[in-house]
């Protein structure tokens, strides 16, 4: 009797069994789809990570671009990377002494990585320790290869400019600061031969020549720099100073005015313009330009010349 009752209660047993089997198949299919999708997602994420982690962007010390590392950090010691990034933060905050400490830690953690050596050199340069800066650059060159070796791998059509050109340029700047002008000029000439369209070594070569008393050669170098980068104020100011030193005051004023038009908030060309008017005995004009220079940058040298002008006007 019970059996009969039980059977009556589930008259659609076969239907339910078929439904159960159908649902079971759905679950299995759904699970397979989920697994396949998950594997695909993992594969894609691994691929993306690999592309990001293996990217290699060069450092450009002259521009102080701290996002550029000079080489891939994929195999670099993690502590080295953290110390290097900490050094960049100090460098950006102009705390160069702390930056040096952080870069030294990065070097200690990974002695095969050139980037912290380069940035250590830049920090020493900012501190005025040019000899030590050159030592840091030279240590980096041991890892990067000497200039001739690097040149062999250089494609003249390479863009952007290989980062190591900037490092060699920075060494030239440090040599100039140490008044080793012949060495600096030789290095600038090498860089110019590698990239004749780069204005920076032309301008720096001009200053080195000017410091050697070779004003006419310096003017030619500055002319080249202004032609290569006509919107850059620095070579215009540099050219003006060289012209001033040769007594060509009118041409010098034209160059200073060009520099001012390109960068009106830079005090140097205003000061130089005031200096010319002082030498010409036009003290009211000299005072006007010097006071404007002082308003842009509180330079003791400018203040001292203003006092001299005031004394002349009494």
Legacy VTK file of the C-alpha trace (Angstrom):
# vtk DataFile Version 3.0
C-alpha trace
ASCII
DATASET POLYDATA
POINTS 314 float
0.000 0.000 0.000
2.801 2.349 0.922
4.557 1.580 -2.313
1.517 2.454 -4.272
1.094 5.713 -2.391
4.740 6.567 -2.935
4.496 5.949 -6.634
1.423 8.069 -6.880
3.223 10.988 -5.207
5.963 11.088 -7.851
4.251 10.256 -11.075
6.764 12.406 -13.069
9.893 10.688 -11.743
11.322 9.998 -15.172
10.760 13.625 -16.158
12.570 14.836 -13.044
15.433 12.456 -13.655
15.845 13.835 -17.182
15.750 17.385 -15.813
18.402 16.524 -13.245
20.663 15.085 -15.924
20.144 18.208 -18.047
21.023 20.516 -15.159
24.086 18.433 -14.385
25.292 18.886 -17.960
24.719 22.640 -17.710
26.798 22.833 -14.533
29.641 20.860 -16.126
29.602 23.053 -19.240
29.501 26.215 -17.133
32.412 25.010 -15.065
34.449 24.247 -18.176
33.680 27.676 -19.644
34.707 29.344 -16.360
37.967 27.397 -16.241
38.797 28.147 -19.863
37.966 31.843 -19.384
40.086 31.932 -16.253
43.025 30.344 -18.000
42.673 32.798 -20.858
42.571 35.707 -18.425
45.667 34.455 -16.627
47.483 33.998 -19.915
46.555 37.500 -21.016
47.529 39.029 -17.690
50.874 37.203 -17.761
51.480 38.486 -21.263
50.684 42.058 -20.231
52.942 41.828 -17.186
55.774 40.473 -19.271
55.511 43.349 -21.726
55.490 45.951 -18.957
58.224 44.341 -16.922
60.563 43.877 -19.852
60.226 47.414 -21.178
63.491 49.356 -21.238
63.415 53.160 -21.315
66.748 55.026 -21.325
67.803 57.545 -18.739
68.440 61.120 -19.770
70.402 62.675 -16.924
70.579 66.133 -18.501
66.832 66.451 -18.552
66.603 64.769 -15.068
63.790 62.531 -16.254
63.456 60.167 -13.341
60.981 57.874 -15.083
63.768 56.763 -17.364
66.080 54.118 -15.987
68.817 53.532 -18.524
68.138 49.820 -18.670
65.508 47.217 -17.859
64.732 46.844 -14.159
63.261 43.378 -14.741
66.297 41.584 -13.280
67.346 44.380 -10.911
67.380 43.792 -7.169
64.143 45.051 -5.603
65.987 46.865 -2.803
68.100 48.577 -5.454
64.993 49.771 -7.269
63.425 51.112 -4.057
66.623 52.951 -3.122
66.928 54.360 -6.636
63.342 55.634 -6.608
63.906 57.164 -3.165
66.981 58.900 -4.552
64.920 60.319 -7.387
62.444 61.781 -4.887
65.275 63.484 -3.003
66.788 64.671 -6.289
63.490 66.218 -7.416
63.229 67.941 -4.032
66.783 69.277 -4.587
68.036 67.426 -1.516
71.101 66.249 -3.391
73.043 64.999 -0.367
70.234 62.614 0.586
69.878 61.654 -3.067
73.541 60.613 -3.119
72.994 58.420 -0.050
70.020 56.678 -1.670
71.821 56.150 -4.966
74.806 54.677 -3.108
72.442 52.202 -1.445
71.036 51.265 -4.851
74.568 50.728 -6.149
75.390 48.557 -3.130
72.331 46.382 -3.770
73.020 45.975 -7.493
76.509 46.775 -8.735
75.623 45.835 -12.329
73.032 48.621 -12.732
74.323 51.799 -14.385
71.333 54.083 -13.701
72.058 54.878 -10.013
75.694 55.593 -10.886
74.569 58.103 -13.504
72.123 59.789 -11.147
74.726 59.775 -8.367
76.966 61.680 -10.777
74.185 64.176 -11.465
73.619 64.722 -7.741
77.342 65.287 -7.132
77.333 67.732 -10.066
74.523 69.732 -8.428
76.513 69.735 -5.184
79.495 71.180 -7.043
81.597 68.039 -6.594
82.537 67.794 -10.266
85.517 65.469 -9.836
83.411 62.896 -7.972
80.620 63.361 -10.522
83.035 62.378 -13.300
84.127 59.336 -11.280
80.480 58.226 -11.034
79.954 58.706 -14.764
83.119 56.750 -15.545
81.946 53.850 -13.372
78.682 53.847 -15.308
80.604 53.810 -18.586
82.378 50.625 -17.471
78.951 48.966 -17.413
77.632 50.716 -20.519
80.807 50.390 -22.599
83.144 53.171 -23.718
82.076 55.790 -26.222
83.688 54.093 -29.217
81.968 50.800 -28.365
78.626 52.556 -28.004
79.115 54.359 -31.301
79.495 51.042 -33.119
75.951 50.100 -32.125
74.532 53.529 -32.907
72.057 53.871 -35.731
72.395 57.458 -36.965
68.625 57.543 -37.564
67.863 56.414 -34.004
65.106 58.409 -32.335
64.899 59.350 -29.549
68.546 60.132 -28.910
70.414 57.293 -27.143
70.536 58.102 -23.435
74.290 57.534 -23.180
74.911 60.580 -25.396
73.422 62.678 -22.594
75.662 60.993 -20.032
78.781 61.818 -22.050
77.468 65.365 -22.435
77.107 65.651 -18.654
80.709 64.534 -18.255
81.722 67.302 -20.647
79.835 69.831 -18.503
81.665 68.615 -15.392
85.014 68.882 -17.208
84.166 72.482 -18.155
83.339 73.292 -14.528
86.803 71.996 -13.613
88.244 74.282 -16.321
89.506 71.273 -18.271
88.368 72.957 -21.447
90.474 71.007 -23.947
89.076 67.704 -22.674
85.560 69.099 -22.642
85.840 70.474 -26.200
87.197 67.140 -27.447
84.170 65.408 -25.940
81.714 67.975 -27.355
83.298 67.555 -30.802
82.821 63.793 -30.543
79.155 64.247 -29.670
78.693 66.773 -32.490
80.182 64.292 -34.966
77.669 61.699 -33.777
74.707 64.069 -33.894
75.411 67.347 -35.758
71.800 68.483 -35.206
72.090 68.555 -31.396
72.351 72.160 -30.170
73.549 71.456 -26.607
77.156 70.441 -27.327
77.503 73.373 -29.743
76.441 75.800 -27.005
78.696 74.183 -24.382
81.601 74.088 -26.805
81.076 77.810 -27.345
81.332 78.492 -23.613
84.488 76.395 -23.325
86.032 78.338 -26.213
84.924 81.635 -24.672
86.612 80.670 -21.403
89.797 80.069 -23.402
89.544 83.594 -24.792
88.582 82.369 -28.262
85.578 84.654 -28.706
85.290 84.470 -32.487
85.298 80.671 -32.457
82.823 80.786 -29.591
80.470 83.046 -31.562
80.546 80.567 -34.467
79.609 77.733 -32.108
76.772 79.781 -30.588
75.542 80.670 -34.078
75.342 76.990 -34.886
73.368 76.327 -31.698
70.871 79.128 -32.440
70.308 77.810 -35.953
69.707 74.282 -34.680
67.379 75.424 -31.899
66.255 79.007 -32.581
63.693 79.020 -29.755
66.258 78.143 -27.065
67.222 81.282 -25.154
70.544 80.080 -23.738
72.711 80.178 -26.894
71.325 83.635 -27.744
72.446 84.894 -24.345
75.769 83.060 -24.737
76.340 84.622 -28.140
75.508 88.052 -26.718
78.139 87.646 -24.011
80.802 86.614 -26.523
79.911 89.615 -28.707
80.095 91.863 -25.643
83.573 90.540 -24.880
84.696 91.496 -28.405
83.291 95.022 -27.957
80.386 94.514 -30.381
77.838 96.078 -28.064
75.026 96.667 -30.553
75.125 93.080 -31.816
75.345 91.871 -28.241
72.230 93.836 -27.268
70.376 92.291 -30.203
71.268 88.809 -28.961
70.273 89.640 -25.382
66.952 91.045 -26.600
66.330 87.819 -28.510
67.044 85.770 -25.374
64.674 87.991 -23.379
61.908 87.609 -25.966
62.217 83.830 -25.691
62.488 83.683 -21.896
61.468 87.015 -20.335
61.637 85.711 -16.750
65.303 84.684 -17.005
67.485 87.209 -15.202
70.799 86.602 -17.022
70.131 88.470 -20.300
68.585 91.360 -18.342
71.730 91.565 -16.208
73.986 91.388 -19.268
71.997 94.117 -20.972
72.372 96.299 -17.870
76.101 95.578 -17.833
76.472 96.886 -21.389
74.623 100.113 -20.590
76.801 100.513 -17.487
79.934 100.173 -19.629
78.478 102.701 -22.060
77.970 105.142 -19.173
74.184 105.095 -19.569
73.533 104.623 -15.868
69.743 105.230 -15.688
69.169 102.593 -18.375
71.654 100.265 -16.711
69.863 100.641 -13.369
66.487 99.907 -14.965
67.640 96.626 -16.514
69.652 95.556 -13.453
66.748 96.185 -11.095
64.512 94.123 -13.342
67.092 91.317 -13.269
67.176 91.528 -9.478
63.368 91.277 -9.327
63.623 87.975 -11.221
66.503 86.542 -9.184
68.039 87.862 -5.999
71.674 87.607 -7.108
74.327 89.328 -4.935
76.322 90.151 -8.069
73.365 92.110 -9.449
72.854 93.931 -6.152
76.525 94.903 -6.063
76.433 96.334 -9.589
73.271 98.320 -8.792
75.094 99.887 -5.838
77.970 100.799 -8.149
75.543 102.342 -10.652
73.853 104.355 -7.859
77.244 105.664 -6.763
78.020 106.707 -10.344
74.704 108.558 -10.612
75.336 110.704 -7.509
LINES 1 315
314 0 1 2 3 4 5 6 7 8 9 10 11 12 13 14 15 16 17 18 19 20 21 22 23 24 25 26 27 28 29 30 31 32 33 34 35 36 37 38 39 40 41 42 43 44 45 46 47 48 49 50 51 52 53 54 55 56 57 58 59 60 61 62 63 64 65 66 67 68 69 70 71 72 73 74 75 76 77 78 79 80 81 82 83 84 85 86 87 88 89 90 91 92 93 94 95 96 97 98 99 100 101 102 103 104 105 106 107 108 109 110 111 112 113 114 115 116 117 118 119 120 121 122 123 124 125 126 127 128 129 130 131 132 133 134 135 136 137 138 139 140 141 142 143 144 145 146 147 148 149 150 151 152 153 154 155 156 157 158 159 160 161 162 163 164 165 166 167 168 169 170 171 172 173 174 175 176 177 178 179 180 181 182 183 184 185 186 187 188 189 190 191 192 193 194 195 196 197 198 199 200 201 202 203 204 205 206 207 208 209 210 211 212 213 214 215 216 217 218 219 220 221 222 223 224 225 226 227 228 229 230 231 232 233 234 235 236 237 238 239 240 241 242 243 244 245 246 247 248 249 250 251 252 253 254 255 256 257 258 259 260 261 262 263 264 265 266 267 268 269 270 271 272 273 274 275 276 277 278 279 280 281 282 283 284 285 286 287 288 289 290 291 292 293 294 295 296 297 298 299 300 301 302 303 304 305 306 307 308 309 310 311 312 313
